[in-house]
């Protein structure tokens, strides 16, 4: 019996440049077919739309190597029927514009299942960020990229200034509205899962330091244990309201951690007025803005006060560092801060930065102050005292580190000649134009990772200058384009931050003749980041689409050689999908050795996306990667046996 298939037929419309006054233009209509019970997500429609546009780019008069962003929308009402002629298509979709989308359409998350969606209600919108002219010198292109990055950050700040107060913004009703992927000012904190941030540790070393102090705490002193015991007793008590809790805990906490960490402070900005339950001020900028190293929010008990205190601390951070007064510091810093939430006798700590998105990541779970049995040969009170002493030491050291950071940074800043203008922004997200950008006196810069120097294999120091994200439309990807400058010269490189990486496998292929991986310039587990830092040559190449295959015999044989070389050393690649195979002239180059490892030891991650991907039937979350899986993907890419 033939297998039943579902087909999604949907149009792809080109989003006009911001402020151009042009209409959305119908490019093509494409199809995506799948067979139930295959679990397919909206991301499959995005991939299909991108592939269709790239394959027809020459007819559509679009450069196939352009950066392209696709969003899938569900119309509340079905699309109008069409005859398929160009004029008919143009007339049918002339009603589509931003106002129409806001009122009569829903933006669909990448992770949304296709189940329940109707083909006739689906459209794809293609955005092509306006590129620099092809004859623009490389140095000027870098300036354009940096300026665009800063303009986008100021657009986020402008949107954030329109928010309600932090106390109201932390409510569930408001969080449902603001924590959306379509909101430029959303906080990337994994809630919902579409808002996946890059690791916060790449932006400032204080966050890796905090995690290290919590994982391997130094022995607390007599004084620290005494302060922790007092806090355990005070925090375990009940109080009528949060004001009572703050009043009773503030003296102890300010002495044990940092002055100002607990105690209501009123902050006034042009765009908002707020009163966090604790603020650690650092140095003032030349423009008069007080930098802030830590923010605390308190609730009397879990469930009291109408919101999660750490959510309110996030909202307070957004209000502070998106203010017009903070613009001077935004231009030179990712604005790192520690966020502390206290709900009754429970404490949670997060980190926050304002990079190319606003990011907040929890650094602890909710830590209970309540004494409990722990099976570690300590009494419940003794155990609780050590638990809190370790937390307080980490908070104290890291808050101080941030204070030093801001103090040193402010000393390098010069006063603005005029008050920094508030940008007036128009257009869709990710394609903003600032009316005030040309009047900004401080040179805009790309706010990138803090890892900026390393020593190469010859012991020579290399300085990194980050220019842009390699994949700006994937905010969770910590991969950047940079310049690596040494006495030997300046090279264009890619800098990748990875939780796991197989240096030996990458070197094996990079050192092959001809090379089949980008030249590896640096690869090490970096303590200040808490991750692998991989610096490799930038490779000019052609990328394979999601459904593409290798057709040229020379490319097929090149891939065969690369895989056999890995397998001969007992290694498996694991992730041999088209996006990790680059075509460079008459050879292929493999990238992303994150999953690569010894056969029989390397395992697939638990968050592998099995839905919508064609994997070997034996692939399982947490399962072993074996050579048969690589052979399967080789066949999928080449239609030949390895």
C-alpha positions as CSV (number, residue, x, y, z in Angstrom):
1,X,0.0,0.0,0.0
2,X,1.4,3.4,-1.0
3,X,2.5,5.6,1.8
4,X,0.3,8.6,2.4
5,X,2.1,12.0,2.0
6,X,1.2,15.5,3.1
7,X,2.2,18.4,0.8
8,X,2.6,22.0,1.9
9,X,2.4,24.3,-1.1
10,X,3.2,27.9,-0.2
11,X,4.5,31.1,-1.7
12,X,7.8,32.9,-0.9
13,X,7.5,36.7,-0.8
14,X,10.5,39.1,-0.8
15,X,10.4,41.6,2.0
16,X,11.2,45.1,0.6
17,X,14.1,47.2,2.0
18,X,13.0,49.3,5.1
19,X,11.6,52.6,4.2
20,X,11.6,51.9,0.5
21,X,7.9,52.1,0.1
22,X,7.9,49.0,-2.1
23,X,5.5,46.2,-1.8
24,X,6.2,42.6,-0.8
25,X,7.0,40.8,-4.1
26,X,6.0,37.2,-5.0
27,X,9.2,35.3,-5.9
28,X,8.0,31.7,-6.3
29,X,5.7,29.0,-5.0
30,X,7.3,25.9,-3.7
31,X,6.3,22.6,-2.1
32,X,7.3,20.5,0.9
33,X,6.3,16.9,1.1
34,X,6.4,14.6,4.1
35,X,4.9,11.3,5.2
36,X,3.2,10.8,8.6
37,X,4.0,9.9,11.3
38,X,7.2,11.7,10.5
39,X,7.5,14.6,13.0
40,X,8.3,17.7,11.0
41,X,8.7,21.3,12.2
42,X,8.3,24.7,10.7
43,X,12.1,24.9,10.3
44,X,11.7,22.3,7.5
45,X,9.5,24.8,5.6
46,X,12.2,27.5,6.2
47,X,14.9,25.2,4.7
48,X,12.7,24.4,1.8
49,X,12.0,28.0,1.0
50,X,15.8,28.9,1.2
51,X,16.7,26.0,-1.1
52,X,14.0,26.9,-3.6
53,X,15.2,30.6,-3.7
54,X,18.9,29.6,-4.0
55,X,18.2,27.2,-6.9
56,X,16.2,29.8,-8.7
57,X,18.4,32.7,-7.8
58,X,19.6,33.4,-11.4
59,X,16.0,33.7,-12.6
60,X,14.9,35.8,-9.6
61,X,17.8,38.1,-10.0
62,X,19.1,37.4,-6.5
63,X,22.8,36.7,-5.7
64,X,22.8,33.0,-4.6
65,X,25.5,33.8,-2.0
66,X,23.5,36.5,-0.3
67,X,22.6,36.2,3.3
68,X,19.0,35.2,3.4
69,X,16.6,35.1,6.3
70,X,13.2,33.2,6.1
71,X,10.2,33.6,8.4
72,X,7.1,31.4,8.2
73,X,3.8,33.1,8.9
74,X,0.3,31.6,9.3
75,X,-2.5,33.8,7.9
76,X,-5.7,33.9,9.9
77,X,-7.6,33.8,6.7
78,X,-6.7,31.4,3.8
79,X,-4.6,32.9,0.9
80,X,-6.7,34.2,-2.0
81,X,-7.0,31.7,-5.0
82,X,-4.6,32.4,-7.9
83,X,-4.2,31.2,-11.5
84,X,-0.4,31.1,-11.2
85,X,0.4,33.9,-13.7
86,X,2.9,36.6,-12.5
87,X,0.3,39.4,-12.7
88,X,-2.2,37.3,-10.7
89,X,0.4,36.5,-8.1
90,X,1.4,40.1,-7.7
91,X,-2.2,41.2,-7.3
92,X,-3.1,38.3,-4.9
93,X,-0.3,39.3,-2.4
94,X,-0.4,43.1,-2.7
95,X,-2.4,43.2,0.6
96,X,0.6,41.7,2.5
97,X,2.5,44.3,4.4
98,X,3.7,44.8,8.0
99,X,0.4,46.2,9.2
100,X,-1.5,43.2,7.7
101,X,0.9,40.7,9.3
102,X,0.5,42.4,12.7
103,X,-3.3,42.2,12.6
104,X,-4.0,39.1,10.5
105,X,-1.1,36.7,10.8
106,X,0.9,34.8,13.4
107,X,4.7,34.3,13.2
108,X,5.5,30.6,13.6
109,X,8.4,29.4,15.7
110,X,11.1,27.2,14.2
111,X,10.1,24.4,16.7
112,X,6.4,24.5,15.9
113,X,5.1,21.2,14.6
114,X,3.4,21.2,11.2
115,X,0.5,19.2,12.7
116,X,-2.6,21.3,12.7
117,X,-1.4,23.8,10.1
118,X,-3.2,24.2,6.8
119,X,-1.2,24.7,3.6
120,X,-3.4,27.4,2.2
121,X,-2.7,29.6,5.3
122,X,1.1,29.5,5.1
123,X,3.4,32.1,3.5
124,X,7.2,32.4,3.7
125,X,8.8,35.9,3.9
126,X,12.4,36.2,2.6
127,X,14.6,39.0,4.0
128,X,17.9,39.9,2.3
129,X,19.9,42.3,4.5
130,X,21.1,45.1,2.3
131,X,24.7,44.2,1.3
132,X,27.7,46.5,0.7
133,X,28.4,47.1,-3.0
134,X,30.6,44.4,-4.5
135,X,33.5,46.9,-5.1
136,X,33.5,48.2,-1.5
137,X,37.0,47.7,0.1
138,X,37.2,45.1,2.8
139,X,38.1,47.7,5.5
140,X,35.0,49.8,4.5
141,X,32.8,46.7,4.6
142,X,34.0,46.0,8.1
143,X,33.0,49.6,9.1
144,X,29.6,49.0,7.5
145,X,29.1,45.7,9.4
146,X,30.1,47.3,12.7
147,X,27.9,50.3,12.2
148,X,25.0,48.1,11.3
149,X,25.6,46.0,14.4
150,X,25.5,49.1,16.6
151,X,22.5,50.5,14.9
152,X,20.6,47.3,15.5
153,X,21.6,47.4,19.2
154,X,20.3,50.9,19.5
155,X,17.1,49.7,17.8
156,X,16.7,47.0,20.5
157,X,17.3,49.6,23.2
158,X,14.7,51.9,21.6
159,X,12.1,49.1,21.6
160,X,13.0,48.2,25.2
161,X,12.4,51.8,26.3
162,X,8.7,51.4,25.4
163,X,8.2,48.6,27.9
164,X,6.1,48.8,31.0
165,X,7.8,49.1,34.4
166,X,9.9,46.1,35.5
167,X,7.5,45.2,38.3
168,X,4.6,45.0,35.7
169,X,6.8,43.6,32.9
170,X,7.8,40.6,35.0
171,X,4.1,39.5,35.3
172,X,3.1,36.3,33.3
173,X,0.8,38.4,31.1
174,X,3.6,40.7,30.0
175,X,6.2,38.0,29.7
176,X,4.0,36.1,27.2
177,X,3.9,39.3,25.1
178,X,7.5,40.3,25.4
179,X,9.3,36.9,25.3
180,X,8.7,36.3,21.6
181,X,11.2,35.6,18.8
182,X,9.6,38.4,16.8
183,X,10.4,41.0,19.5
184,X,13.8,42.6,19.0
185,X,13.9,43.4,22.7
186,X,13.1,39.9,23.9
187,X,15.6,38.6,26.5
188,X,17.3,35.5,25.2
189,X,17.0,33.2,28.2
190,X,15.7,29.9,26.8
191,X,12.1,30.9,27.7
192,X,10.5,30.0,25.4
193,X,13.0,27.5,23.8
194,X,13.2,29.6,20.6
195,X,15.0,32.3,22.5
196,X,18.3,30.3,22.7
197,X,21.2,32.5,23.6
198,X,24.9,32.0,22.9
199,X,26.8,31.1,26.0
200,X,27.0,34.2,28.2
201,X,30.6,33.2,29.2
202,X,31.9,34.3,25.8
203,X,31.1,37.9,26.5
204,X,32.8,38.4,29.9
205,X,35.1,36.2,32.0
206,X,33.2,37.0,35.2
207,X,30.5,34.4,34.4
208,X,33.0,31.6,33.9
209,X,34.7,32.6,37.1
210,X,31.4,32.4,39.0
211,X,30.7,28.9,37.6
212,X,34.2,27.8,38.5
213,X,33.9,29.1,42.1
214,X,30.6,27.3,42.5
215,X,31.9,24.1,41.1
216,X,35.2,24.1,43.0
217,X,34.6,26.4,46.0
218,X,37.6,27.4,48.1
219,X,37.4,26.6,51.8
220,X,35.3,29.4,53.6
221,X,36.9,31.3,56.4
222,X,35.6,31.5,60.0
223,X,34.1,34.9,59.3
224,X,32.4,33.7,56.1
225,X,30.9,30.7,57.8
226,X,29.6,32.9,60.6
227,X,27.9,35.3,58.2
228,X,26.4,32.4,56.3
229,X,25.0,30.8,59.5
230,X,23.4,34.1,60.4
231,X,21.9,34.4,57.0
232,X,20.5,30.9,57.1
233,X,18.7,31.7,60.4
234,X,17.4,35.0,59.1
235,X,16.3,33.8,55.7
236,X,14.6,30.7,57.0
237,X,12.1,32.8,59.0
238,X,8.7,33.9,57.7
239,X,8.0,37.6,57.1
240,X,4.7,39.4,56.5
241,X,5.9,40.9,53.2
242,X,9.0,41.5,51.1
243,X,9.8,44.8,52.8
244,X,10.1,42.9,56.1
245,X,12.4,40.3,54.5
246,X,14.6,43.0,52.9
247,X,14.8,44.9,56.2
248,X,15.8,41.9,58.2
249,X,18.3,40.4,55.7
250,X,20.0,43.6,54.2
251,X,22.6,44.2,57.0
252,X,23.8,40.7,56.9
253,X,23.8,40.3,53.1
254,X,25.5,43.7,52.4
255,X,28.3,42.8,54.9
256,X,28.7,39.2,53.6
257,X,28.6,39.9,49.8
258,X,28.7,43.6,48.7
259,X,27.3,46.9,49.9
260,X,24.1,47.7,48.1
261,X,23.3,44.1,47.1
262,X,20.1,44.3,49.2
263,X,18.3,47.6,49.9
264,X,15.7,49.4,47.8
265,X,17.1,52.0,45.5
266,X,15.1,54.3,43.3
267,X,16.5,54.8,39.8
268,X,15.2,57.5,37.4
269,X,15.8,57.6,33.6
270,X,14.1,59.5,30.8
271,X,12.3,56.4,29.8
272,X,11.5,54.8,33.1
273,X,11.6,55.0,36.9
274,X,12.2,51.8,38.9
275,X,13.1,50.7,42.4
276,X,15.1,47.4,42.5
277,X,15.4,45.7,45.9
278,X,19.2,45.9,45.6
279,X,21.7,47.6,43.3
280,X,25.5,47.6,43.3
281,X,26.7,50.8,41.7
282,X,30.1,51.0,40.0
283,X,31.8,53.8,38.3
284,X,30.0,56.8,36.6
285,X,30.6,57.4,32.9
286,X,31.7,60.8,31.7
287,X,28.1,61.4,30.6
288,X,26.9,60.8,34.2
289,X,25.4,57.3,33.9
290,X,26.1,55.1,36.9
291,X,27.2,51.6,35.8
292,X,25.6,48.8,37.7
293,X,27.3,45.5,38.5
294,X,24.5,43.6,40.3
295,X,20.7,43.8,40.6
296,X,18.6,42.1,43.3
297,X,14.8,41.5,43.4
298,X,13.0,39.9,46.3
299,X,9.6,38.2,46.9
300,X,8.4,37.4,50.4
301,X,7.8,33.7,49.5
302,X,7.6,31.6,46.3
303,X,4.3,32.6,44.5
304,X,4.0,35.9,46.3
305,X,4.3,39.3,44.5
306,X,2.8,38.2,41.2
307,X,6.1,37.3,39.4
308,X,9.4,35.4,39.6
309,X,12.0,37.7,41.2
310,X,14.7,36.7,38.7
311,X,12.3,37.7,35.8
312,X,11.8,41.1,37.5
313,X,15.6,41.4,37.8
314,X,15.9,40.7,34.1
315,X,13.3,43.5,33.4
316,X,15.2,45.9,35.6
317,X,18.4,45.1,33.8
318,X,16.7,45.8,30.4
319,X,15.3,49.1,31.7
320,X,18.7,50.3,33.0
321,X,20.9,49.3,30.2
322,X,18.5,50.2,27.4
323,X,18.0,53.7,28.8
324,X,19.2,56.7,26.7
325,X,21.5,57.6,29.6
326,X,23.3,54.2,29.1
327,X,24.1,54.7,25.5
328,X,27.6,55.9,26.1
329,X,28.5,52.6,27.9
330,X,26.5,50.5,25.4
331,X,28.8,51.7,22.6
332,X,31.9,50.2,24.3
333,X,30.6,47.3,26.4
334,X,28.3,44.3,26.6
335,X,27.1,45.8,29.9
336,X,27.7,42.7,32.1
337,X,25.8,42.3,35.4
338,X,24.8,39.7,37.9
339,X,21.1,39.3,38.7
340,X,20.0,37.9,42.0
341,X,16.4,36.6,42.7
342,X,15.2,35.8,46.2
343,X,11.9,34.1,46.7
344,X,11.5,33.4,50.4
345,X,14.4,31.2,51.6
346,X,15.6,30.5,48.0
347,X,18.2,32.3,46.0
348,X,19.0,32.1,42.2
349,X,21.8,33.9,40.3
350,X,21.8,34.8,36.6
351,X,24.2,36.7,34.4
352,X,23.1,39.4,31.9
353,X,24.7,41.1,28.9
354,X,23.6,43.4,26.1
355,X,25.4,42.1,23.0
356,X,23.7,41.9,19.6
357,X,20.7,40.7,21.6
358,X,19.8,41.0,25.3
359,X,21.0,37.8,27.0
360,X,20.3,36.4,30.5
361,X,21.4,33.0,31.6
362,X,20.9,31.3,35.0
363,X,24.2,30.5,36.7
364,X,22.6,28.5,39.5
365,X,19.4,26.7,40.2
366,X,17.2,28.1,43.1
367,X,19.5,27.4,46.1
368,X,17.5,26.6,49.2
369,X,18.7,28.2,52.4
370,X,16.6,25.7,54.5
371,X,18.8,23.2,56.4
372,X,18.3,19.7,55.0
373,X,19.7,16.2,55.2
374,X,22.4,15.7,52.6
375,X,24.3,12.5,53.5
376,X,27.6,14.3,53.6
377,X,28.5,13.8,57.3
378,X,27.4,17.3,58.2
379,X,24.4,18.4,60.2
380,X,21.6,20.2,58.3
381,X,22.6,23.6,59.7
382,X,26.3,22.9,59.1
383,X,25.6,21.9,55.5
384,X,23.4,24.9,54.8
385,X,26.1,27.2,56.2
386,X,28.7,25.8,53.8
387,X,26.2,25.9,50.9
388,X,25.5,29.7,51.5
389,X,29.2,30.5,52.3
390,X,30.2,29.1,48.9
391,X,27.5,31.1,47.1
392,X,28.4,34.3,49.0
393,X,32.1,33.9,48.2
394,X,31.3,33.5,44.4
395,X,29.0,36.5,44.5
396,X,31.4,38.7,46.4
397,X,34.4,38.0,44.2
398,X,32.5,38.3,40.9
399,X,30.7,41.5,41.9
400,X,34.0,43.0,42.8
401,X,35.5,41.9,39.5
402,X,32.6,43.7,37.7
403,X,33.2,46.8,39.7
404,X,36.9,46.7,38.7
405,X,35.9,46.1,35.1
406,X,33.6,49.1,34.9
407,X,36.1,51.3,36.8
408,X,38.9,50.6,34.3
409,X,36.6,50.9,31.3
410,X,35.2,54.3,32.4
411,X,38.8,55.6,32.7
412,X,39.2,55.0,28.9
413,X,36.0,56.8,27.9
414,X,35.9,60.4,26.8
415,X,33.0,62.8,27.5
416,X,30.5,63.0,24.6
417,X,30.5,66.5,23.0
418,X,26.8,66.5,22.8
419,X,24.1,64.4,24.4
420,X,23.9,61.1,22.4
421,X,20.8,61.3,20.2
422,X,17.9,58.8,20.5
423,X,17.7,56.8,17.3
424,X,14.5,56.8,15.3
425,X,14.1,53.4,13.7
426,X,11.9,52.1,10.9
427,X,11.6,48.8,9.2
428,X,11.4,45.1,10.1
429,X,13.6,43.5,12.8
430,X,17.2,42.8,11.6
431,X,17.0,45.5,9.0
432,X,17.0,48.8,10.8
433,X,17.9,52.3,9.8
434,X,18.8,54.9,12.4
435,X,18.1,58.6,11.7
436,X,20.6,59.5,14.4
437,X,23.3,57.0,13.7
438,X,25.4,59.4,11.6
439,X,25.4,62.0,14.4
440,X,26.8,59.6,17.0
441,X,30.2,60.9,18.1
442,X,31.5,57.7,19.6
443,X,32.6,55.3,16.8
444,X,30.1,52.4,16.8
445,X,31.7,49.0,17.3
446,X,30.8,45.3,17.1
447,X,30.4,44.0,20.7
448,X,32.0,40.6,20.5
449,X,33.6,38.0,22.7
450,X,36.1,38.9,25.4
451,X,38.7,36.3,24.1
452,X,40.9,38.6,22.0
453,X,44.4,37.3,22.2
454,X,46.2,33.9,22.0
455,X,49.7,32.6,21.2
456,X,50.2,30.6,18.0
457,X,52.2,27.4,17.7
458,X,55.4,29.6,17.3
459,X,54.7,31.4,20.6
460,X,53.8,34.6,18.7
461,X,50.9,36.7,20.2
462,X,47.9,37.1,17.9
463,X,45.2,39.8,18.5
464,X,41.6,39.1,17.4
465,X,39.3,41.8,16.3
466,X,35.7,40.6,15.9
467,X,33.8,41.9,12.9
468,X,30.5,40.0,12.7
469,X,28.6,36.8,13.4
470,X,29.2,34.2,10.8
471,X,25.5,33.3,10.9
472,X,23.7,36.4,12.2
473,X,20.3,34.9,11.8
474,X,21.2,32.1,14.3
475,X,21.7,33.9,17.6
476,X,22.5,30.7,19.5
477,X,25.6,30.0,17.3
478,X,28.7,31.3,18.9
479,X,30.7,31.5,15.7
480,X,32.3,34.8,14.6
481,X,34.3,36.3,11.7
482,X,37.4,38.1,13.0
483,X,40.7,39.5,11.9
484,X,43.8,37.8,13.4
485,X,46.7,40.3,13.6
486,X,50.3,39.4,14.4
487,X,53.8,40.5,13.4
488,X,53.4,38.2,10.4
489,X,50.4,40.0,9.1
490,X,46.6,40.0,9.3
491,X,44.4,37.1,8.3
492,X,40.6,36.6,8.1
493,X,39.6,33.9,10.5
494,X,36.5,32.2,12.0
495,X,36.4,31.9,15.8
496,X,34.1,29.2,17.2
497,X,33.2,28.6,20.8
498,X,32.1,25.0,21.5
499,X,31.2,22.9,24.5
500,X,33.1,20.0,23.1
501,X,35.5,19.7,20.1
502,X,37.8,17.1,18.6
503,X,41.0,18.9,18.0
504,X,42.9,15.8,16.8
505,X,40.3,15.0,14.1
506,X,40.3,18.6,12.8
507,X,44.1,18.7,12.7
508,X,44.2,15.3,10.9
509,X,42.2,16.7,8.0
510,X,43.6,20.2,8.1
511,X,47.1,18.8,7.7
512,X,46.2,16.4,4.9
513,X,47.4,17.1,1.4
514,X,45.3,18.6,0.1
515,X,43.7,19.9,3.3
516,X,40.2,18.9,3.9
517,X,39.4,21.1,7.0
518,X,40.2,24.8,7.5
519,X,43.7,25.5,8.8
520,X,43.6,25.3,12.6
521,X,45.3,28.3,14.2
522,X,44.3,27.7,17.8
523,X,42.2,25.1,19.6
524,X,42.1,24.8,23.4
525,X,39.7,24.6,26.4
526,X,39.8,28.2,27.6
527,X,39.1,28.7,31.4
528,X,38.1,32.3,31.0
529,X,35.3,31.1,28.7
530,X,34.6,27.7,30.1
531,X,34.5,26.3,26.6
532,X,36.6,25.3,23.6
533,X,37.9,28.2,21.6
534,X,38.6,27.2,18.0
535,X,40.4,29.7,15.6
536,X,40.5,28.6,12.0
537,X,41.0,30.1,8.6
538,X,38.0,31.6,6.9
539,X,37.3,29.5,3.8
540,X,35.7,30.9,0.7
541,X,33.4,28.2,-0.4
542,X,30.1,27.0,-1.8
543,X,27.6,25.6,0.7
544,X,25.3,22.7,0.2
545,X,21.6,23.3,0.7
546,X,19.7,21.1,3.2
547,X,18.5,18.7,0.5
548,X,21.5,19.0,-1.8
549,X,23.8,16.2,-2.9
550,X,27.3,16.0,-4.3
551,X,27.2,15.5,-8.1
552,X,30.7,16.0,-9.3
553,X,32.9,12.9,-9.1
554,X,35.9,14.9,-7.9
555,X,33.8,16.1,-4.9
556,X,32.5,12.7,-4.1
557,X,35.9,11.2,-4.1
558,X,37.3,14.0,-2.0
559,X,34.6,13.3,0.7
560,X,35.4,9.6,0.5
561,X,39.0,10.3,1.2
562,X,38.2,12.5,4.2
563,X,35.9,10.0,5.8
564,X,38.3,7.1,5.2
565,X,41.1,9.0,6.7
566,X,39.0,9.6,9.9
567,X,37.8,6.0,10.0
568,X,41.4,4.7,9.6
569,X,42.3,6.4,12.8
570,X,39.3,4.9,14.6
571,X,37.3,8.1,14.5
572,X,33.7,8.9,13.6
573,X,32.4,12.2,12.3
574,X,28.8,11.9,13.5
575,X,27.3,15.0,11.9
576,X,27.9,14.5,8.2
577,X,25.0,16.6,7.0
578,X,25.2,19.0,4.0
579,X,25.6,22.1,6.2
580,X,29.0,20.7,7.4
581,X,30.3,20.0,3.9
582,X,31.9,22.9,2.0
583,X,32.8,22.8,-1.7
584,X,36.2,24.5,-2.3
585,X,37.2,24.3,-6.0
586,X,37.7,20.6,-6.7
587,X,37.6,19.3,-3.1
588,X,35.3,19.3,-0.1
589,X,36.2,20.7,3.3
590,X,34.6,19.4,6.5
591,X,33.7,21.7,9.4
592,X,32.2,21.3,12.9
593,X,34.1,18.5,14.7
594,X,31.9,19.0,17.8
595,X,30.5,15.4,17.7
596,X,33.6,13.7,16.3
597,X,35.3,11.2,18.5
598,X,36.5,7.6,18.9
599,X,34.2,4.9,17.5
600,X,32.6,3.1,20.4
601,X,33.1,6.1,22.7
602,X,31.6,9.2,21.0
603,X,27.9,9.7,21.6
604,X,25.1,11.7,20.1
605,X,23.9,14.6,22.3
606,X,20.6,14.4,24.1
607,X,19.3,17.5,22.2
608,X,19.9,16.1,18.7
609,X,17.0,17.2,16.5
610,X,15.7,13.9,15.1
611,X,12.4,15.4,13.9
612,X,12.5,16.4,10.3
613,X,16.1,15.1,9.8
614,X,16.9,11.8,8.0
615,X,19.2,9.9,10.3
616,X,20.4,6.3,10.3
617,X,17.7,4.1,11.9
618,X,20.0,3.3,14.9
619,X,20.7,6.9,15.9
620,X,19.4,7.6,19.4
621,X,19.7,10.4,21.9
622,X,22.8,9.6,23.9
623,X,23.5,6.6,21.7
624,X,26.9,5.6,20.4
625,X,28.1,7.0,17.0
626,X,29.5,4.4,14.8
627,X,31.1,4.3,11.3
628,X,28.0,2.8,9.8
629,X,26.2,6.1,10.5
630,X,28.9,8.0,8.6
631,X,28.6,5.6,5.7
632,X,24.8,6.1,5.7
633,X,25.2,9.9,5.4
634,X,27.9,9.5,2.8
635,X,25.4,7.5,0.7
636,X,22.7,10.2,1.3
637,X,25.1,12.9,0.0
638,X,26.5,11.0,-2.9
639,X,24.2,8.1,-3.8
640,X,27.2,5.9,-3.6
641,X,28.7,3.4,-1.1
642,X,31.7,4.5,0.9
